[in-house]
Amino acid sequence: MTIKIKNENKNENGVLTAFDLSLDNGDVEKYNEIIRKWKFKDAESLFRFAISILNSTKDNFIATKNEYDKVVQRVPNPNLIRKKKEVPLL
């Protein structure tokens, strides 16, 4: 599974202002599954929704129900989180 950022554009302060996102292999399969399941009209709609959900969380987790109707807190894998000493990518 691969997700890559390409063609980054940054302003004079080094803040990211635009980029292209490339998905392949298993990530494309997951993307297609989400498009079908949620009936999004296009990629832009899916990403707008995902970004708005992540941006609206207060405590950096999302609560979902599993197949047994039990509420589960979903958090990113620790490998995806920036270490305190690492410089944030803007």
C-alpha positions in Angstrom: 0.0 0.0 0.0 1.3 3.3 -1.0 0.1 6.9 -0.5 2.6 9.5 -1.8 2.5 13.3 -1.9 3.8 14.8 -5.1 4.2 18.3 -6.6 4.2 20.1 -3.3 3.6 23.9 -3.4 4.7 26.0 -0.4 4.4 29.7 0.2 7.2 32.0 1.2 6.9 30.9 4.8 7.3 27.2 3.9 3.6 26.4 4.6 2.2 23.8 2.3 -0.5 25.4 0.1 -1.2 22.6 -2.4 -0.1 19.1 -3.4 -1.0 16.1 -5.5 -1.9 12.8 -3.8 -1.0 9.5 -5.4 -2.6 6.2 -4.2 -1.9 2.7 -5.5 -2.3 -1.0 -4.6 -4.3 -1.7 -1.5 -5.0 2.0 -0.8 -6.8 2.3 -4.2 -8.8 -0.8 -3.3 -9.8 0.8 0.1 -10.6 4.1 -1.7 -12.9 2.4 -4.2 -14.6 0.5 -1.4 -15.3 3.8 0.5 -16.6 5.5 -2.7 -19.0 2.6 -3.3 -20.0 2.1 0.4 -20.6 5.8 1.2 -21.8 6.7 -2.4 -19.4 9.7 -2.7 -19.7 11.3 -6.1 -15.9 11.8 -6.5 -12.6 11.8 -4.8 -12.9 15.5 -3.8 -16.1 14.7 -1.9 -14.5 11.8 0.0 -11.4 13.8 1.0 -13.5 16.9 2.0 -15.6 14.7 4.3 -12.6 12.9 5.8 -10.8 16.1 6.5 -13.8 17.7 8.1 -14.3 14.7 10.4 -10.7 14.7 11.5 -10.7 18.4 11.9 -13.8 18.4 14.1 -12.5 15.9 16.7 -11.7 17.4 20.1 -9.5 14.7 21.6 -7.8 13.2 18.5 -9.9 10.0 18.3 -13.0 8.9 16.5 -15.6 6.7 18.0 -17.2 4.0 15.8 -19.3 0.9 16.3 -17.8 -2.4 15.5 -19.6 -5.4 14.0 -21.0 -6.2 17.5 -22.4 -2.7 18.0 -19.7 -1.9 20.6 -18.4 1.6 20.5 -14.6 1.6 19.8 -12.2 4.5 19.9 -10.2 4.8 16.7 -6.8 6.4 16.8 -3.9 6.5 14.3 -1.3 3.9 14.4 1.6 5.2 16.5 3.9 4.9 13.5 1.8 7.6 11.7 2.2 10.1 14.5 5.1 12.7 14.6 7.5 12.3 17.4 7.8 15.3 19.8 11.3 16.2 18.6 10.4 16.0 14.9 9.6 19.2 13.0 6.0 19.3 11.8 5.4 19.2 8.1 3.3 22.2 7.2 
